[in-house]
Amino acid sequence: MDFRMRMKRLFARGVDDRPTLQLTSTSVMTIVAVVAGVAALLQSTPGLFCSSARRVSGVEIQHGASLVIVAGILALIIGVVVRNRPRLFAALLFSEVAVLVTGVVLVAFDSGLSKDVESCGLFETTTSLSTADVSYLFVIWPLAALAILFQACRGRRITLLRLIRAASLPVVIGAGVGLLSGFGGKERAHASATRARIPRGVLICRNPFQAPQVFGGWQCDDTRDIGTAPIPRPKSLMCSTDLSRVKGKVVRIQAWYFRMLLKHTRARSSDSTTNAFVTIDGSDVDNPDARLPDGTYHCRFFVAGKLVRSRSFQIGPTHFRLAENAKRFRYSLAIETLKSRPRPNRPTRVGDEFDVLISSPNLPLRIASPVNLCVNGRDGESCYSGYVLHGETTRIDWQVAKREGVANLYRLTVEAGDRTLATRDLRLERR
């Protein structure tokens, strides 16, 4: 049979014996597949006032959904045109089955999960991890493909044996999809198990850095947990945890050094699943050498006012405990310039910077003493909390501010409760 005869046979108009409801049933299943694709595409796309900072997974889900949507709409239009041409109509249905199977395979590459780091907000931007589960496509699209395949074989009067042969390819592909999905599920389970092995569900990592938002913002080069053993003095640390069922709820994060609150942040979550984190560096504890001092730190995460995650960790080889009575120890207060030379006997002015050194010669081993560094002022005394450790000098980067000091006296004091433990007077000069 030459080419012209083949084309005539392909485009030939059939007699009026088209199977009952063939066009209607295939159109209904196509519409169902398209609607499911639209739903998956909307789920994996950032919402209103949100933008995608970094796509973790879900690119293949969007490709598969887009392919099924476009092919489904075209199939609905072409199906109406070629409904009375059996061979063309059957070829169209077989092609639609192939597109649905391809869509399922693409979704399986992402294991049916779309993860996206989103930045949301109109005036104030918040960043969170958005997760969308579109595993329902593994049910809807294969069922639609089988129904359309059945109608295609029915229209061509294909026998049961030939129908089994025709369905063997989708079955084999479906089995492969199941294996891919299973492997993805195992990876997710392994990731969940790994996360579960992290003490109290809070990850501690070293030296985080703020990458551009397109790469996910704050992150660590090494994401292994280091909080299970004393940590050698790092420059900075990050506490991170995954929270679920928090959509629309206020998430608060606190970082503590002993009993001193270092950071307290709050934000309203825009997604049901989010990653909450807090970073701590030397500037949070007024440490000029840019390293975190030894001691015990705490990270706490609250959802709607309720404590849901908490993690304590130790920096330095020695585990300190707080002094029960800080007043019974002796303390010394000294001042040095930023160049670590003894401060010359000259007047102090607003804007001057120097280091305040606090130490205790008789503080017992492994004891941390909470004290306050205070300065007199026109509006009364202002105090800042800190800790003095055994055998170490606590350095505080100090800057003389306006309204500090009274007349020509600038007085720095170390206090515990209502008792003054050490004093240093400076001569204040007004400009």
C-alpha positions as CSV (number, residue, x, y, z in Angstrom):
1,M,0.0,0.0,0.0
2,D,1.6,3.3,-1.1
3,F,1.7,6.5,0.9
4,R,-1.4,8.1,-0.7
5,M,-3.5,5.1,0.1
6,R,-2.2,5.0,3.7
7,M,-3.1,8.7,4.2
8,K,-6.6,8.2,2.7
9,R,-7.2,5.3,5.0
10,L,-6.0,7.4,8.0
11,F,-8.1,10.4,7.2
12,A,-11.1,8.4,6.0
13,R,-14.5,9.2,7.5
14,G,-15.9,6.2,9.3
15,V,-19.4,4.9,9.2
16,D,-21.7,5.9,12.0
17,D,-20.8,3.0,14.3
18,R,-18.6,4.9,16.8
19,P,-18.9,3.3,20.2
20,T,-21.5,4.8,22.5
21,L,-20.2,7.7,24.7
22,Q,-16.7,7.3,23.5
23,L,-16.1,11.0,22.9
24,T,-17.9,12.0,26.1
25,S,-16.1,9.6,28.4
26,T,-12.6,10.4,27.0
27,S,-13.4,14.2,27.3
28,V,-14.5,13.8,30.9
29,M,-11.3,11.9,31.8
30,T,-9.2,14.5,30.0
31,I,-10.9,17.3,31.9
32,V,-10.3,15.5,35.2
33,A,-6.6,15.1,34.3
34,V,-6.3,18.8,33.3
35,V,-8.0,20.0,36.5
36,A,-5.6,17.8,38.5
37,G,-2.7,19.3,36.6
38,V,-3.9,22.8,37.2
39,A,-4.2,22.1,41.0
40,A,-0.7,20.7,41.1
41,L,0.7,23.7,39.2
42,L,-1.0,26.1,41.6
43,Q,0.2,24.2,44.6
44,S,3.8,24.3,43.4
45,T,3.7,28.0,42.5
46,P,4.3,30.8,45.1
47,G,1.1,32.5,46.2
48,L,0.1,36.1,46.2
49,F,2.7,38.6,47.5
50,C,5.3,35.7,47.5
51,S,8.3,35.0,45.3
52,S,10.5,32.0,45.0
53,A,13.9,32.5,46.6
54,R,15.2,29.0,45.9
55,R,13.6,26.0,44.4
56,V,14.5,22.9,46.4
57,S,12.5,20.4,44.4
58,G,9.4,20.4,42.2
59,V,10.7,21.6,38.8
60,E,9.7,18.3,37.2
61,I,6.2,18.5,38.8
62,Q,5.7,21.8,37.1
63,H,7.0,20.5,33.7
64,G,4.7,17.4,34.0
65,A,1.6,19.5,35.0
66,S,2.2,22.0,32.2
67,L,2.6,19.2,29.6
68,V,-0.6,17.5,30.7
69,I,-2.6,20.8,30.7
70,V,-1.5,21.9,27.2
71,A,-1.8,18.4,25.7
72,G,-5.3,17.9,27.4
73,I,-6.7,21.2,26.0
74,L,-5.4,20.4,22.5
75,A,-6.8,16.9,22.8
76,L,-10.3,18.2,23.7
77,I,-10.3,20.5,20.7
78,I,-8.8,18.1,18.2
79,G,-11.1,15.3,19.5
80,V,-14.2,17.2,18.5
81,V,-12.8,17.7,15.0
82,V,-11.7,14.1,14.3
83,R,-14.4,12.3,16.3
84,N,-15.8,10.7,13.1
85,R,-12.4,9.6,11.8
86,P,-11.7,6.4,13.7
87,R,-8.0,6.0,13.0
88,L,-7.2,9.6,13.7
89,F,-9.3,9.6,16.9
90,A,-7.6,6.4,18.1
91,A,-4.2,7.9,17.4
92,L,-5.2,11.0,19.3
93,L,-6.3,8.9,22.3
94,F,-3.1,6.8,22.3
95,S,-1.0,10.0,22.2
96,E,-3.0,11.3,25.1
97,V,-2.2,8.2,27.1
98,A,1.5,8.6,26.3
99,V,1.4,12.2,27.6
100,L,-0.3,11.2,30.8
101,V,2.2,8.4,31.4
102,T,5.1,10.9,30.7
103,G,3.5,13.3,33.2
104,V,3.4,10.7,35.9
105,V,7.1,9.8,35.3
106,L,8.1,13.5,35.6
107,V,6.1,13.9,38.9
108,A,7.8,10.7,40.2
109,F,11.3,12.3,39.6
110,D,10.4,14.7,42.4
111,S,8.6,12.0,44.5
112,G,5.4,14.0,44.4
113,L,6.8,16.7,46.6
114,S,7.4,20.3,45.7
115,K,9.7,22.3,48.1
116,D,10.3,26.0,47.7
117,V,12.0,28.7,49.8
118,E,9.5,31.6,49.6
119,S,9.8,35.2,50.5
120,C,6.4,36.6,51.3
121,G,5.1,40.0,52.4
122,L,3.9,43.3,51.1
123,F,5.7,45.7,53.4
124,E,7.7,43.3,55.7
125,T,9.3,40.2,54.1
126,T,9.4,36.8,55.8
127,T,11.2,33.8,54.4
128,S,9.9,30.2,54.9
129,L,10.0,26.8,53.4
130,S,6.9,25.9,51.5
131,T,6.1,22.2,50.9
132,A,3.3,20.9,48.5
133,D,2.3,17.2,48.3
134,V,0.9,16.3,44.8
135,S,1.0,12.6,45.2
136,Y,-2.7,12.4,44.2
137,L,-1.5,12.7,40.6
138,F,-0.1,9.1,41.0
139,V,-3.8,8.0,41.2
140,I,-5.7,10.4,39.0
141,W,-3.5,10.4,35.9
142,P,-2.9,6.6,35.7
143,L,-6.7,6.0,36.1
144,A,-7.4,8.6,33.4
145,A,-4.8,7.0,31.1
146,L,-6.3,3.5,31.6
147,A,-9.9,4.8,30.9
148,I,-8.7,6.6,27.7
149,L,-6.7,3.6,26.6
150,F,-9.8,1.4,27.0
151,Q,-11.9,3.7,24.8
152,A,-9.1,3.8,22.2
153,C,-9.0,0.0,22.0
154,R,-12.8,-0.1,22.0
155,G,-13.0,2.2,19.0
156,R,-10.5,0.1,17.0
157,R,-12.2,-3.2,17.9
158,I,-9.1,-4.5,19.6
159,T,-9.4,-7.9,21.1
160,L,-8.7,-8.7,24.7
161,L,-5.3,-10.1,23.9
162,R,-4.3,-7.1,21.9
163,L,-5.7,-4.9,24.7
164,I,-3.4,-6.6,27.2
165,R,-0.5,-6.1,24.9
166,A,-1.4,-2.4,24.4
167,A,-1.7,-1.9,28.2
168,S,1.6,-3.7,29.0
169,L,3.6,-0.6,28.3
170,P,1.7,1.7,30.7
171,V,1.8,-1.1,33.3
172,V,5.6,-1.4,32.9
173,I,6.0,2.3,33.1
174,G,3.7,2.4,36.1
175,A,5.8,-0.2,37.9
176,G,8.9,1.9,37.2
177,V,7.1,5.0,38.5
178,G,6.2,3.1,41.6
179,L,9.9,2.1,42.1
180,L,11.0,5.7,41.6
181,S,8.3,7.0,44.0
182,G,9.3,4.3,46.5
183,F,12.9,5.3,46.4
184,G,11.9,8.9,46.9
185,G,9.8,7.9,49.8
186,K,12.7,6.0,51.3
187,E,14.9,9.0,50.9
188,R,12.3,11.2,52.6
189,A,11.9,8.6,55.4
190,H,15.7,8.5,55.7
191,A,15.8,12.3,55.9
192,S,13.0,12.3,58.5
193,A,14.8,9.7,60.5
194,T,18.1,11.7,60.3
195,R,16.2,14.8,61.5
196,A,14.6,12.8,64.2
197,R,18.1,11.7,65.5
198,I,19.0,15.3,66.0
199,P,18.6,15.9,69.8
200,R,15.3,17.6,70.5
201,G,14.8,18.3,66.7
202,V,17.1,21.4,66.8
203,L,20.2,21.4,64.5
204,I,23.4,23.2,65.7
205,C,25.9,24.1,62.9
206,R,29.0,26.2,62.9
207,N,29.9,29.5,61.2
208,P,26.7,30.2,59.2
209,F,26.8,32.8,56.4
210,Q,24.1,34.9,54.8
211,A,23.9,33.9,51.1
212,P,21.7,35.8,48.6
213,Q,18.0,35.1,48.9
214,V,18.1,33.3,45.6
215,F,20.3,30.7,47.2
216,G,18.3,30.4,50.4
217,G,19.6,33.0,52.8
218,W,21.3,31.9,56.0
219,Q,22.9,28.5,55.8
220,C,26.0,26.5,56.9
221,D,28.6,24.9,54.7
222,D,28.6,21.8,57.0
223,T,25.0,20.9,58.0
224,R,26.1,18.2,60.5
225,D,25.0,18.6,64.1
226,I,27.8,19.7,66.4
227,G,25.9,20.3,69.6
228,T,26.2,16.9,71.2
229,A,29.7,17.6,72.5
230,P,31.5,20.7,73.8
231,I,32.2,23.0,70.9
232,P,35.6,24.7,70.5
233,R,35.1,28.5,70.5
234,P,33.5,29.3,67.1
235,K,33.0,32.7,65.5
236,S,29.2,32.0,65.2
237,L,26.6,29.3,65.4
238,M,23.1,28.7,64.1
239,C,20.2,26.9,65.6
240,S,17.7,25.5,63.1
241,T,14.5,23.4,63.3
242,D,11.6,22.4,61.1
243,L,8.1,23.3,62.3
244,S,4.9,22.0,61.0
245,R,1.2,23.1,61.3
246,V,2.2,26.7,61.9
247,K,0.3,28.5,59.1
248,G,-1.0,31.8,60.4
249,K,0.6,31.3,63.8
250,V,3.2,33.5,65.5
251,V,6.7,31.8,65.8
252,R,9.1,33.3,68.4
253,I,12.7,32.4,68.7
254,Q,15.0,33.1,71.7
255,A,18.8,32.6,72.1
256,W,20.2,32.6,75.6
257,Y,23.7,32.7,77.1
258,F,23.2,31.2,80.6
259,R,20.3,33.5,81.8
260,M,21.1,36.4,79.5
261,L,18.7,36.9,76.6
262,L,20.8,37.4,73.4
263,K,18.1,37.5,70.8
264,H,14.4,37.5,70.6
265,T,12.6,37.5,67.2
266,R,9.0,36.9,66.2
267,A,7.2,36.4,62.8
268,R,3.9,35.1,61.6
269,S,4.3,32.0,59.4
270,S,2.7,32.1,56.0
271,D,2.9,28.3,55.4
272,S,2.0,25.2,57.3
273,T,5.6,24.0,57.3
274,T,8.6,26.3,57.9
275,N,12.2,26.3,58.8
276,A,12.9,28.5,61.9
277,F,16.5,29.5,62.8
278,V,18.6,32.0,64.8
279,T,22.2,32.9,64.5
280,I,24.6,33.8,67.4
281,D,28.0,35.5,67.0
282,G,30.5,37.3,69.2
283,S,28.8,40.7,68.8
284,D,25.7,39.4,70.6
285,V,27.7,38.9,73.8
286,D,29.9,42.0,73.3
287,N,33.0,40.0,72.6
288,P,35.5,42.1,70.6
289,D,37.6,39.1,69.4
290,A,34.6,38.0,67.4
291,R,34.4,34.6,69.1
292,L,31.7,33.2,71.3
293,P,32.8,32.9,75.0
294,D,32.7,29.6,76.8
295,G,29.5,28.7,78.6
296,T,26.1,27.2,78.2
297,Y,23.8,28.4,75.4
298,H,20.1,27.8,74.8
299,C,17.9,28.0,71.7
300,R,14.1,28.0,72.3
301,F,11.3,28.0,69.7
302,F,7.7,29.0,70.5
303,V,4.6,28.6,68.4
304,A,1.5,30.6,69.5
305,G,3.1,31.2,72.9
306,K,3.9,27.6,73.6
307,L,7.4,26.2,73.8
308,V,7.7,23.5,71.2
309,R,11.5,23.0,70.7
310,S,14.5,23.7,73.0
311,R,18.2,22.8,72.8
312,S,21.1,23.5,75.1
313,F,24.7,23.2,74.1
314,Q,28.1,23.9,75.5
315,I,31.0,26.1,74.1
316,G,34.4,25.3,75.5
317,P,35.6,22.2,77.4
318,T,34.4,23.2,80.8
319,H,30.8,23.0,81.9
320,F,30.0,26.0,84.0
321,R,27.3,26.3,86.6
322,L,25.9,29.6,87.9
323,A,27.1,31.0,91.1
324,E,24.3,30.9,93.8
325,N,25.6,34.1,95.4
326,A,27.6,36.4,93.1
327,K,28.0,39.0,95.9
328,R,30.5,37.0,98.0
329,F,33.3,37.1,95.4
330,R,35.7,39.9,94.7
331,Y,35.8,41.6,91.3
332,S,38.1,44.1,89.5
333,L,37.2,46.6,86.8
334,A,39.8,47.9,84.4
335,I,39.7,50.0,81.2
336,E,41.9,49.7,78.1
337,T,41.9,51.4,74.8
338,L,41.0,49.5,71.7
339,K,44.7,49.2,71.0
340,S,45.1,47.3,74.2
341,R,47.3,50.0,75.8
342,P,46.6,51.4,79.3
343,R,44.2,54.2,78.9
344,P,46.0,57.6,79.4
345,N,44.7,59.9,82.1
346,R,42.7,62.2,79.9
347,P,39.0,63.3,80.0
348,T,36.3,61.1,78.6
349,R,34.1,62.5,75.9
350,V,30.9,61.4,74.1
351,G,31.8,59.0,71.3
352,D,35.0,57.6,72.9
353,E,35.5,53.9,72.7
354,F,37.3,51.6,75.0
355,D,37.3,48.1,76.5
356,V,35.9,47.4,79.9
357,L,37.6,44.4,81.6
358,I,35.9,42.5,84.4
359,S,37.5,39.7,86.3
360,S,37.3,37.9,89.7
361,P,40.5,36.6,91.4
362,N,38.6,34.2,93.8
363,L,35.8,32.8,91.6
364,P,35.8,29.0,92.0
365,L,36.5,26.5,89.3
366,R,33.7,25.9,86.8
367,I,31.6,28.8,88.2
368,A,29.9,31.5,86.1
369,S,28.9,34.6,88.0
370,P,26.1,36.8,86.6
371,V,26.9,40.5,87.1
372,N,25.7,43.9,85.7
373,L,27.9,46.6,84.2
374,C,26.2,49.9,85.0
375,V,26.9,53.6,84.2
376,N,25.5,56.7,85.8
377,G,23.5,59.1,83.7
378,R,21.1,62.0,83.6
379,D,18.1,59.7,83.4
380,G,19.4,57.4,86.1
381,E,21.6,54.3,86.0
382,S,21.7,52.1,82.9
383,C,22.9,48.5,83.3
384,Y,23.9,45.7,80.9
385,S,24.0,42.0,81.9
386,G,27.0,39.8,81.5
387,Y,28.9,36.9,83.1
388,V,32.3,36.5,84.7
389,L,34.0,33.1,84.3
390,H,36.6,31.4,86.4
391,G,40.1,32.2,85.2
392,E,38.9,34.5,82.4
393,T,38.5,38.2,81.8
394,T,35.2,39.4,80.4
395,R,35.8,42.1,77.8
396,I,33.0,44.5,76.8
397,D,33.3,46.9,73.9
398,W,32.1,50.2,75.4
399,Q,31.2,53.5,73.8
400,V,30.3,56.7,75.7
401,A,26.8,57.8,74.7
402,K,24.8,61.0,75.2
403,R,23.1,61.5,78.5
404,E,25.6,59.2,80.2
405,G,27.5,60.7,83.2
406,V,26.5,63.3,85.7
407,A,28.3,66.7,85.8
408,N,32.0,65.8,85.3
409,L,31.7,62.3,86.7
410,Y,31.5,59.2,84.5
411,R,31.2,56.2,86.8
412,L,31.2,52.5,85.8
413,T,30.2,49.9,88.3
414,V,30.0,46.2,88.5
415,E,26.8,45.2,90.5
416,A,25.0,42.1,91.6
417,G,21.5,42.6,92.8
418,D,21.6,45.8,94.9
419,R,25.2,45.6,95.8
420,T,28.1,47.4,94.1
421,L,31.1,45.1,93.7
422,A,33.6,47.3,91.8
423,T,33.8,50.9,90.7
424,R,35.9,52.9,88.2
425,D,35.5,56.7,87.9
426,L,36.4,58.7,84.8
427,R,36.5,62.5,84.3
428,L,33.9,63.5,81.8
429,E,34.4,66.5,79.6
430,R,31.5,68.1,77.7
431,R,32.1,69.4,74.2
